Amino acid sequence: MPNFKREPMSDENVIRGFILALGAGGRKQNTLTIYEDSIKMLSVFARDLRLPGLTTMDRTHIHH
């Protein structure tokens, strides 16, 4: 077992990876822009309410 703890990915890195994956899957630019804007708004909303980052949110946080 490794003797280190993984750092959580930043929301910015998660968003970038998500949008790149969608783009590689052939999504149109307008779709990518809408998805990126929406997930960035969720990230800002969560940060303002001191909720966890995107990778550690659960359905309770999303429901909030």
PDB file of N, CA, C and O in Angstrom:
ATOM      1  N   MET A   1       0.847  -1.177   0.000  1.00  0.00           N
ATOM      2  CA  MET A   1       0.000   0.000   0.000  1.00  0.00           C
ATOM      3  C   MET A   1       0.892   1.239   0.000  1.00  0.00           C
ATOM      4  O   MET A   1       1.851   1.309   0.769  1.00  0.00           O
ATOM      5  N   PRO A   2       0.591   2.209  -0.846  1.00  0.00           N
ATOM      6  CA  PRO A   2       1.415   3.423  -0.896  1.00  0.00           C
ATOM      7  C   PRO A   2       1.337   4.195   0.418  1.00  0.00           C
ATOM      8  O   PRO A   2       0.335   4.142   1.132  1.00  0.00           O
ATOM      9  N   ASN A   3       2.405   4.903   0.715  1.00  0.00           N
ATOM     10  CA  ASN A   3       2.443   5.674   1.959  1.00  0.00           C
ATOM     11  C   ASN A   3       2.159   7.155   1.720  1.00  0.00           C
ATOM     12  O   ASN A   3       2.746   8.019   2.372  1.00  0.00           O
ATOM     13  N   PHE A   4       1.268   7.438   0.795  1.00  0.00           N
ATOM     14  CA  PHE A   4       0.891   8.827   0.527  1.00  0.00           C
ATOM     15  C   PHE A   4      -0.617   8.904   0.359  1.00  0.00           C
ATOM     16  O   PHE A   4      -1.283   7.914   0.055  1.00  0.00           O
ATOM     17  N   LYS A   5      -1.129  10.090   0.563  1.00  0.00           N
ATOM     18  CA  LYS A   5      -2.556  10.330   0.402  1.00  0.00           C
ATOM     19  C   LYS A   5      -2.768  11.126  -0.874  1.00  0.00           C
ATOM     20  O   LYS A   5      -2.107  12.140  -1.099  1.00  0.00           O
ATOM     21  N   ARG A   6      -3.682  10.667  -1.699  1.00  0.00           N
ATOM     22  CA  ARG A   6      -3.965  11.386  -2.943  1.00  0.00           C
ATOM     23  C   ARG A   6      -4.634  12.706  -2.656  1.00  0.00           C
ATOM     24  O   ARG A   6      -5.532  12.796  -1.819  1.00  0.00           O
ATOM     25  N   GLU A   7      -4.187  13.732  -3.358  1.00  0.00           N
ATOM     26  CA  GLU A   7      -4.815  15.046  -3.259  1.00  0.00           C
ATOM     27  C   GLU A   7      -6.075  15.032  -4.123  1.00  0.00           C
ATOM     28  O   GLU A   7      -6.062  14.489  -5.228  1.00  0.00           O
ATOM     29  N   PRO A   8      -7.155  15.622  -3.631  1.00  0.00           N
ATOM     30  CA  PRO A   8      -8.347  15.710  -4.483  1.00  0.00           C
ATOM     31  C   PRO A   8      -8.063  16.604  -5.689  1.00  0.00           C
ATOM     32  O   PRO A   8      -7.322  17.582  -5.595  1.00  0.00           O
ATOM     33  N   MET A   9      -8.661  16.253  -6.809  1.00  0.00           N
ATOM     34  CA  MET A   9      -8.498  17.075  -8.007  1.00  0.00           C
ATOM     35  C   MET A   9      -9.259  18.377  -7.824  1.00  0.00           C
ATOM     36  O   MET A   9     -10.331  18.405  -7.219  1.00  0.00           O
ATOM     37  N   SER A  10      -8.695  19.449  -8.351  1.00  0.00           N
ATOM     38  CA  SER A  10      -9.384  20.740  -8.286  1.00  0.00           C
ATOM     39  C   SER A  10     -10.586  20.715  -9.232  1.00  0.00           C
ATOM     40  O   SER A  10     -10.609  19.976 -10.216  1.00  0.00           O
ATOM     41  N   ASP A  11     -11.570  21.530  -8.912  1.00  0.00           N
ATOM     42  CA  ASP A  11     -12.739  21.622  -9.789  1.00  0.00           C
ATOM     43  C   ASP A  11     -12.332  22.046 -11.196  1.00  0.00           C
ATOM     44  O   ASP A  11     -12.896  21.569 -12.181  1.00  0.00           O
ATOM     45  N   GLU A  12     -11.350  22.943 -11.287  1.00  0.00           N
ATOM     46  CA  GLU A  12     -10.902  23.411 -12.602  1.00  0.00           C
ATOM     47  C   GLU A  12     -10.370  22.254 -13.448  1.00  0.00           C
ATOM     48  O   GLU A  12     -10.670  22.165 -14.639  1.00  0.00           O
ATOM     49  N   ASN A  13      -9.582  21.371 -12.837  1.00  0.00           N
ATOM     50  CA  ASN A  13      -9.043  20.227 -13.568  1.00  0.00           C
ATOM     51  C   ASN A  13     -10.140  19.231 -13.946  1.00  0.00           C
ATOM     52  O   ASN A  13     -10.114  18.654 -15.033  1.00  0.00           O
ATOM     53  N   VAL A  14     -11.089  19.036 -13.058  1.00  0.00           N
ATOM     54  CA  VAL A  14     -12.203  18.130 -13.347  1.00  0.00           C
ATOM     55  C   VAL A  14     -13.021  18.667 -14.510  1.00  0.00           C
ATOM     56  O   VAL A  14     -13.385  17.918 -15.417  1.00  0.00           O
ATOM     57  N   ILE A  15     -13.310  19.955 -14.487  1.00  0.00           N
ATOM     58  CA  ILE A  15     -14.101  20.572 -15.558  1.00  0.00           C
ATOM     59  C   ILE A  15     -13.356  20.478 -16.882  1.00  0.00           C
ATOM     60  O   ILE A  15     -13.944  20.122 -17.903  1.00  0.00           O
ATOM     61  N   ARG A  16     -12.069  20.796 -16.870  1.00  0.00           N
ATOM     62  CA  ARG A  16     -11.271  20.734 -18.093  1.00  0.00           C
ATOM     63  C   ARG A  16     -11.291  19.316 -18.674  1.00  0.00           C
ATOM     64  O   ARG A  16     -11.494  19.143 -19.875  1.00  0.00           O
ATOM     65  N   GLY A  17     -11.084  18.314 -17.834  1.00  0.00           N
ATOM     66  CA  GLY A  17     -11.094  16.927 -18.297  1.00  0.00           C
ATOM     67  C   GLY A  17     -12.446  16.509 -18.834  1.00  0.00           C
ATOM     68  O   GLY A  17     -12.533  15.812 -19.845  1.00  0.00           O
ATOM     69  N   PHE A  18     -13.498  16.933 -18.161  1.00  0.00           N
ATOM     70  CA  PHE A  18     -14.857  16.606 -18.593  1.00  0.00           C
ATOM     71  C   PHE A  18     -15.146  17.189 -19.977  1.00  0.00           C
ATOM     72  O   PHE A  18     -15.681  16.504 -20.849  1.00  0.00           O
ATOM     73  N   ILE A  19     -14.789  18.452 -20.166  1.00  0.00           N
ATOM     74  CA  ILE A  19     -15.052  19.112 -21.445  1.00  0.00           C
ATOM     75  C   ILE A  19     -14.186  18.493 -22.557  1.00  0.00           C
ATOM     76  O   ILE A  19     -14.656  18.308 -23.680  1.00  0.00           O
ATOM     77  N   LEU A  20     -12.945  18.180 -22.246  1.00  0.00           N
ATOM     78  CA  LEU A  20     -12.087  17.517 -23.243  1.00  0.00           C
ATOM     79  C   LEU A  20     -12.659  16.166 -23.647  1.00  0.00           C
ATOM     80  O   LEU A  20     -12.648  15.811 -24.826  1.00  0.00           O
ATOM     81  N   ALA A  21     -13.157  15.412 -22.673  1.00  0.00           N
ATOM     82  CA  ALA A  21     -13.741  14.102 -22.977  1.00  0.00           C
ATOM     83  C   ALA A  21     -14.987  14.249 -23.852  1.00  0.00           C
ATOM     84  O   ALA A  21     -15.188  13.483 -24.794  1.00  0.00           O
ATOM     85  N   LEU A  22     -15.812  15.232 -23.535  1.00  0.00           N
ATOM     86  CA  LEU A  22     -16.998  15.459 -24.361  1.00  0.00           C
ATOM     87  C   LEU A  22     -16.616  15.873 -25.774  1.00  0.00           C
ATOM     88  O   LEU A  22     -17.208  15.406 -26.747  1.00  0.00           O
ATOM     89  N   GLY A  23     -15.617  16.757 -25.883  1.00  0.00           N
ATOM     90  CA  GLY A  23     -15.157  17.188 -27.202  1.00  0.00           C
ATOM     91  C   GLY A  23     -14.602  16.035 -28.009  1.00  0.00           C
ATOM     92  O   GLY A  23     -14.844  15.933 -29.212  1.00  0.00           O
ATOM     93  N   ALA A  24     -13.854  15.166 -27.345  1.00  0.00           N
ATOM     94  CA  ALA A  24     -13.296  13.995 -28.032  1.00  0.00           C
ATOM     95  C   ALA A  24     -14.404  13.048 -28.476  1.00  0.00           C
ATOM     96  O   ALA A  24     -14.235  12.284 -29.426  1.00  0.00           O
ATOM     97  N   GLY A  25     -15.530  13.103 -27.785  1.00  0.00           N
ATOM     98  CA  GLY A  25     -16.672  12.271 -28.143  1.00  0.00           C
ATOM     99  C   GLY A  25     -17.516  12.852 -29.257  1.00  0.00           C
ATOM    100  O   GLY A  25     -18.525  12.264 -29.646  1.00  0.00           O
ATOM    101  N   GLY A  26     -17.108  14.011 -29.780  1.00  0.00           N
ATOM    102  CA  GLY A  26     -17.785  14.581 -30.936  1.00  0.00           C
ATOM    103  C   GLY A  26     -18.884  15.579 -30.626  1.00  0.00           C
ATOM    104  O   GLY A  26     -19.662  15.929 -31.513  1.00  0.00           O
ATOM    105  N   ARG A  27     -18.965  16.047 -29.385  1.00  0.00           N
ATOM    106  CA  ARG A  27     -19.993  17.050 -29.065  1.00  0.00           C
ATOM    107  C   ARG A  27     -19.693  18.356 -29.787  1.00  0.00           C
ATOM    108  O   ARG A  27     -18.536  18.715 -30.005  1.00  0.00           O
ATOM    109  N   LYS A  28     -20.748  19.050 -30.148  1.00  0.00           N
ATOM    110  CA  LYS A  28     -20.600  20.335 -30.846  1.00  0.00           C
ATOM    111  C   LYS A  28     -20.133  21.412 -29.869  1.00  0.00           C
ATOM    112  O   LYS A  28     -20.359  21.307 -28.663  1.00  0.00           O
ATOM    113  N   GLN A  29     -19.487  22.442 -30.394  1.00  0.00           N
ATOM    114  CA  GLN A  29     -18.918  23.514 -29.569  1.00  0.00           C
ATOM    115  C   GLN A  29     -19.977  24.192 -28.706  1.00  0.00           C
ATOM    116  O   GLN A  29     -19.716  24.514 -27.547  1.00  0.00           O
ATOM    117  N   ASN A  30     -21.158  24.408 -29.252  1.00  0.00           N
ATOM    118  CA  ASN A  30     -22.215  25.051 -28.472  1.00  0.00           C
ATOM    119  C   ASN A  30     -22.592  24.197 -27.254  1.00  0.00           C
ATOM    120  O   ASN A  30     -22.813  24.727 -26.165  1.00  0.00           O
ATOM    121  N   THR A  31     -22.664  22.893 -27.442  1.00  0.00           N
ATOM    122  CA  THR A  31     -22.961  21.976 -26.342  1.00  0.00           C
ATOM    123  C   THR A  31     -21.861  22.040 -25.293  1.00  0.00           C
ATOM    124  O   THR A  31     -22.143  22.090 -24.096  1.00  0.00           O
ATOM    125  N   LEU A  32     -20.611  22.038 -25.737  1.00  0.00           N
ATOM    126  CA  LEU A  32     -19.480  22.113 -24.806  1.00  0.00           C
ATOM    127  C   LEU A  32     -19.535  23.393 -23.984  1.00  0.00           C
ATOM    128  O   LEU A  32     -19.291  23.375 -22.777  1.00  0.00           O
ATOM    129  N   THR A  33     -19.854  24.495 -24.636  1.00  0.00           N
ATOM    130  CA  THR A  33     -19.929  25.784 -23.945  1.00  0.00           C
ATOM    131  C   THR A  33     -21.030  25.774 -22.891  1.00  0.00           C
ATOM    132  O   THR A  33     -20.818  26.238 -21.771  1.00  0.00           O
ATOM    133  N   ILE A  34     -22.194  25.253 -23.237  1.00  0.00           N
ATOM    134  CA  ILE A  34     -23.312  25.197 -22.292  1.00  0.00           C
ATOM    135  C   ILE A  34     -22.951  24.309 -21.101  1.00  0.00           C
ATOM    136  O   ILE A  34     -23.185  24.694 -19.956  1.00  0.00           O
ATOM    137  N   TYR A  35     -22.387  23.131 -21.355  1.00  0.00           N
ATOM    138  CA  TYR A  35     -22.004  22.223 -20.271  1.00  0.00           C
ATOM    139  C   TYR A  35     -20.929  22.859 -19.385  1.00  0.00           C
ATOM    140  O   TYR A  35     -21.006  22.791 -18.158  1.00  0.00           O
ATOM    141  N   GLU A  36     -19.942  23.468 -20.008  1.00  0.00           N
ATOM    142  CA  GLU A  36     -18.857  24.076 -19.235  1.00  0.00           C
ATOM    143  C   GLU A  36     -19.372  25.212 -18.355  1.00  0.00           C
ATOM    144  O   GLU A  36     -19.016  25.296 -17.179  1.00  0.00           O
ATOM    145  N   ASP A  37     -20.201  26.079 -18.913  1.00  0.00           N
ATOM    146  CA  ASP A  37     -20.765  27.187 -18.121  1.00  0.00           C
ATOM    147  C   ASP A  37     -21.592  26.658 -16.959  1.00  0.00           C
ATOM    148  O   ASP A  37     -21.506  27.180 -15.847  1.00  0.00           O
ATOM    149  N   SER A  38     -22.386  25.631 -17.205  1.00  0.00           N
ATOM    150  CA  SER A  38     -23.254  25.078 -16.167  1.00  0.00           C
ATOM    151  C   SER A  38     -22.457  24.457 -15.031  1.00  0.00           C
ATOM    152  O   SER A  38     -22.760  24.699 -13.863  1.00  0.00           O
ATOM    153  N   ILE A  39     -21.458  23.672 -15.349  1.00  0.00           N
ATOM    154  CA  ILE A  39     -20.685  23.009 -14.296  1.00  0.00           C
ATOM    155  C   ILE A  39     -19.811  24.011 -13.542  1.00  0.00           C
ATOM    156  O   ILE A  39     -19.532  23.822 -12.358  1.00  0.00           O
ATOM    157  N   LYS A  40     -19.379  25.070 -14.220  1.00  0.00           N
ATOM    158  CA  LYS A  40     -18.641  26.127 -13.515  1.00  0.00           C
ATOM    159  C   LYS A  40     -19.552  26.845 -12.528  1.00  0.00           C
ATOM    160  O   LYS A  40     -19.125  27.182 -11.424  1.00  0.00           O
ATOM    161  N   MET A  41     -20.804  27.084 -12.916  1.00  0.00           N
ATOM    162  CA  MET A  41     -21.756  27.719 -11.997  1.00  0.00           C
ATOM    163  C   MET A  41     -22.004  26.835 -10.780  1.00  0.00           C
ATOM    164  O   MET A  41     -22.101  27.339  -9.661  1.00  0.00           O
ATOM    165  N   LEU A  42     -22.107  25.521 -10.984  1.00  0.00           N
ATOM    166  CA  LEU A  42     -22.274  24.601  -9.864  1.00  0.00           C
ATOM    167  C   LEU A  42     -21.065  24.660  -8.939  1.00  0.00           C
ATOM    168  O   LEU A  42     -21.218  24.662  -7.717  1.00  0.00           O
ATOM    169  N   SER A  43     -19.883  24.706  -9.501  1.00  0.00           N
ATOM    170  CA  SER A  43     -18.655  24.769  -8.705  1.00  0.00           C
ATOM    171  C   SER A  43     -18.615  26.041  -7.860  1.00  0.00           C
ATOM    172  O   SER A  43     -18.287  25.985  -6.675  1.00  0.00           O
ATOM    173  N   VAL A  44     -18.942  27.168  -8.449  1.00  0.00           N
ATOM    174  CA  VAL A  44     -18.941  28.450  -7.729  1.00  0.00           C
ATOM    175  C   VAL A  44     -20.012  28.439  -6.638  1.00  0.00           C
ATOM    176  O   VAL A  44     -19.765  28.874  -5.513  1.00  0.00           O
ATOM    177  N   PHE A  45     -21.196  27.942  -6.975  1.00  0.00           N
ATOM    178  CA  PHE A  45     -22.283  27.850  -6.003  1.00  0.00           C
ATOM    179  C   PHE A  45     -21.857  27.013  -4.793  1.00  0.00           C
ATOM    180  O   PHE A  45     -22.063  27.413  -3.647  1.00  0.00           O
ATOM    181  N   ALA A  46     -21.269  25.864  -5.059  1.00  0.00           N
ATOM    182  CA  ALA A  46     -20.825  24.976  -3.980  1.00  0.00           C
ATOM    183  C   ALA A  46     -19.743  25.639  -3.130  1.00  0.00           C
ATOM    184  O   ALA A  46     -19.777  25.565  -1.902  1.00  0.00           O
ATOM    185  N   ARG A  47     -18.791  26.280  -3.786  1.00  0.00           N
ATOM    186  CA  ARG A  47     -17.710  26.947  -3.050  1.00  0.00           C
ATOM    187  C   ARG A  47     -18.271  28.064  -2.163  1.00  0.00           C
ATOM    188  O   ARG A  47     -17.843  28.217  -1.019  1.00  0.00           O
ATOM    189  N   ASP A  48     -19.224  28.843  -2.682  1.00  0.00           N
ATOM    190  CA  ASP A  48     -19.820  29.933  -1.906  1.00  0.00           C
ATOM    191  C   ASP A  48     -20.552  29.424  -0.664  1.00  0.00           C
ATOM    192  O   ASP A  48     -20.598  30.108   0.358  1.00  0.00           O
ATOM    193  N   LEU A  49     -21.118  28.230  -0.755  1.00  0.00           N
ATOM    194  CA  LEU A  49     -21.832  27.630   0.378  1.00  0.00           C
ATOM    195  C   LEU A  49     -20.939  26.721   1.220  1.00  0.00           C
ATOM    196  O   LEU A  49     -21.403  26.054   2.145  1.00  0.00           O
ATOM    197  N   ARG A  50     -19.660  26.709   0.883  1.00  0.00           N
ATOM    198  CA  ARG A  50     -18.679  25.872   1.580  1.00  0.00           C
ATOM    199  C   ARG A  50     -19.018  24.391   1.513  1.00  0.00           C
ATOM    200  O   ARG A  50     -18.790  23.642   2.463  1.00  0.00           O
ATOM    201  N   LEU A  51     -19.568  23.979   0.368  1.00  0.00           N
ATOM    202  CA  LEU A  51     -19.816  22.569   0.108  1.00  0.00           C
ATOM    203  C   LEU A  51     -18.543  21.959  -0.459  1.00  0.00           C
ATOM    204  O   LEU A  51     -17.639  22.688  -0.867  1.00  0.00           O
ATOM    205  N   PRO A  52     -18.459  20.639  -0.490  1.00  0.00           N
ATOM    206  CA  PRO A  52     -17.253  20.002  -1.029  1.00  0.00           C
ATOM    207  C   PRO A  52     -17.103  20.244  -2.533  1.00  0.00           C
ATOM    208  O   PRO A  52     -18.040  20.670  -3.207  1.00  0.00           O
ATOM    209  N   GLY A  53     -15.912  19.963  -3.034  1.00  0.00           N
ATOM    210  CA  GLY A  53     -15.639  20.101  -4.463  1.00  0.00           C
ATOM    211  C   GLY A  53     -16.426  19.099  -5.289  1.00  0.00           C
ATOM    212  O   GLY A  53     -17.050  18.185  -4.749  1.00  0.00           O
ATOM    213  N   LEU A  54     -16.391  19.276  -6.587  1.00  0.00           N
ATOM    214  CA  LEU A  54     -17.183  18.460  -7.501  1.00  0.00           C
ATOM    215  C   LEU A  54     -16.923  16.964  -7.355  1.00  0.00           C
ATOM    216  O   LEU A  54     -17.856  16.167  -7.456  1.00  0.00           O
ATOM    217  N   THR A  55     -15.679  16.572  -7.119  1.00  0.00           N
ATOM    218  CA  THR A  55     -15.363  15.140  -7.065  1.00  0.00           C
ATOM    219  C   THR A  55     -15.796  14.480  -5.767  1.00  0.00           C
ATOM    220  O   THR A  55     -15.837  13.252  -5.690  1.00  0.00           O
ATOM    221  N   THR A  56     -16.119  15.261  -4.749  1.00  0.00           N
ATOM    222  CA  THR A  56     -16.505  14.669  -3.472  1.00  0.00           C
ATOM    223  C   THR A  56     -17.943  14.973  -3.081  1.00  0.00           C
ATOM    224  O   THR A  56     -18.380  14.596  -1.994  1.00  0.00           O
ATOM    225  N   MET A  57     -18.678  15.645  -3.944  1.00  0.00           N
ATOM    226  CA  MET A  57     -20.091  15.902  -3.678  1.00  0.00           C
ATOM    227  C   MET A  57     -20.863  14.592  -3.736  1.00  0.00           C
ATOM    228  O   MET A  57     -20.498  13.661  -4.453  1.00  0.00           O
ATOM    229  N   ASP A  58     -21.933  14.547  -2.965  1.00  0.00           N
ATOM    230  CA  ASP A  58     -22.849  13.430  -3.087  1.00  0.00           C
ATOM    231  C   ASP A  58     -24.246  13.980  -3.416  1.00  0.00           C
ATOM    232  O   ASP A  58     -24.418  15.188  -3.572  1.00  0.00           O
ATOM    233  N   ARG A  59     -25.196  13.130  -3.514  1.00  0.00           N
ATOM    234  CA  ARG A  59     -26.521  13.585  -3.949  1.00  0.00           C
ATOM    235  C   ARG A  59     -27.158  14.577  -2.984  1.00  0.00           C
ATOM    236  O   ARG A  59     -27.956  15.416  -3.401  1.00  0.00           O
ATOM    237  N   THR A  60     -26.814  14.490  -1.693  1.00  0.00           N
ATOM    238  CA  THR A  60     -27.333  15.450  -0.720  1.00  0.00           C
ATOM    239  C   THR A  60     -26.882  16.861  -1.041  1.00  0.00           C
ATOM    240  O   THR A  60     -27.661  17.810  -0.951  1.00  0.00           O
ATOM    241  N   HIS A  61     -25.612  16.992  -1.418  1.00  0.00           N
ATOM    242  CA  HIS A  61     -25.080  18.311  -1.783  1.00  0.00           C
ATOM    243  C   HIS A  61     -25.740  18.828  -3.051  1.00  0.00           C
ATOM    244  O   HIS A  61     -26.083  20.007  -3.143  1.00  0.00           O
ATOM    245  N   ILE A  62     -25.917  17.954  -4.022  1.00  0.00           N
ATOM    246  CA  ILE A  62     -26.548  18.364  -5.278  1.00  0.00           C
ATOM    247  C   ILE A  62     -28.003  18.764  -5.027  1.00  0.00           C
ATOM    248  O   ILE A  62     -28.490  19.742  -5.593  1.00  0.00           O
ATOM    249  N   HIS A  63     -28.686  18.012  -4.184  1.00  0.00           N
ATOM    250  CA  HIS A  63     -30.088  18.320  -3.878  1.00  0.00           C
ATOM    251  C   HIS A  63     -30.208  19.689  -3.217  1.00  0.00           C
ATOM    252  O   HIS A  63     -31.171  20.418  -3.453  1.00  0.00           O
ATOM    253  N   HIS A  64     -29.217  20.035  -2.380  1.00  0.00           N
ATOM    254  CA  HIS A  64     -29.209  21.321  -1.687  1.00  0.00           C
ATOM    255  C   HIS A  64     -29.270  22.444  -2.705  1.00  0.00           C
ATOM    256  O   HIS A  64     -29.273  23.617  -2.331  1.00  0.00           O
TER     257      HIS A  64
END
